[in-house]
Amino acid sequence: MDRIPILRMGQFLLVTIQVDLYDRLALDLEADLVKAVSKTGARGILIDISAVSIVDSFMGRIIGNIGVMSKLLDAETVVVGMQPAVAITLVELGLPLKGVYTALNVERGMDLLKSKIQFEDETIDQEDDNSDDLPE
Amino acid sequence: MDRIPILRMGQFLLVTIQVDLYDRLALDLEADLVKAVSKTGARGILIDISAVSIVDSFMGRIIGNIGVMSKLLDAETVVVGMQPAVAITLVELGLPLKGVYTALNVERGMDLLKSKIQFEDETIDQEDDNSDDLPE
């Protein structure tokens, strides 16, 4: 396989990781995702890792990078479907996946993304309202 | 990889095929999908094959089987993201994927599924209404 497919679903992008993320594939995914966020204006990324049973520090770092990069483009990242063994390994490796949210499954992850986006939009609205009260 | 993950999204199940469907994996997917439809009461299956560049008669048959089996459990199957070369190969192999619908991408596939389900539900409602008029 050359590339991991990125599926667009409304405001979100969905990626299912089913194979070992060796170096080239992981870096391609990172670049493809950031490009896709920029191109589609997506507000959130869902990364399903339910088929991943072994995780190493490289993969942990790549997922963290995706979270930070997409945040710079105003998209949140949610990792879903993590197997218990993977959670244990990540903590033992000292990789708590900073910058990304996690959820048990895709449905909950999507709900989380929707609430995050709604909260952000409301905050921006409120800031706009407040700015009207300020003297010019 | 042992199994292809099946993601539940509301009334639908989503499967992304990223690897070659060799015999065991394909039969497992077939069984897993039918079980998942039965367990979740899903009304539709979306199979994304955008990462599939080569198709053979076995894979064509498996996809056809999934369509027919899930139809028996009242779920429609939509294959999305087919590459042009795969469409050419399928026709040349004489496998027009009977029993499944196709759509260009996940979003359109989901719209198609929603319209199919709505249409079915409306038809059932109308039949119910008509049956009220019949003498008992």
Interface residues (C-beta under 8 A of the other chain):
Chain A: M1 R3 I4 P5 L7 R8 M9 G10 L14 T16 Q18 V19 D48 S50 A51 G81 N105 V106 E107 M110
Chain B: M1 R3 I4 P5 L7 R8 M9 G10 L14 T16 Q18 V19 D48 S50 A51 G81 N105 V106 E107 M110
